[in-house]
């Protein structure tokens, strides 16, 4: 089955620790995205990437880092510099050169205490 | 001015009625428009895409686009309790490949 997988579904960390969220897609999509969603809020773009080894900051990139070493993978690291990391993190992907409709993974719910 | 604005909710409709969701956008050159449905605790799911002026129907859903008025809407006919969710409007601005999302409108269909 083609799709986007995110792991783990739930993640708990202590304050001050870096944590990496996984996002993998087998849709052969070129572009990938990371969003953050807080309770009752909309989506906020963290980072996005259209090709391997290239990515751009979104609206709230501070305290986050990404890599795009493979087309299928776009991991997000939440660093200790992120002041309020507890949130629902969503990864999405889209085909380049078209309407760029995005498809989302199931999300990772991160809780930092 | 926000790039994409949706009518504030929550929107409560009786079962069987039409739910009408509205979205306006600021970039006049936008070409692609999407509606996503997000159930509580789940990720957004693409339910409609529209690219040209007019109506596009898919089952009980109809998307309407008016580029001159910079307006896109979603109608849900014969609303069912399973339609209770938050609906996100997304727009692809000119010369960009990332989408701009509205804040969402929460719909509750009461039996």
Interface residues (C-beta under 8 A of the other chain):
Chain A: X31 X33 X41 X42 X43 X45 X48 X50 X58 X90 X94 X96 X99 X100 X101 X102 X103 X104 X105 X106 X107
Chain B: X31 X32 X34 X36 X42 X43 X44 X45 X46 X49 X51 X88 X90 X92 X97 X98 X99 X101 X102 X103 X104
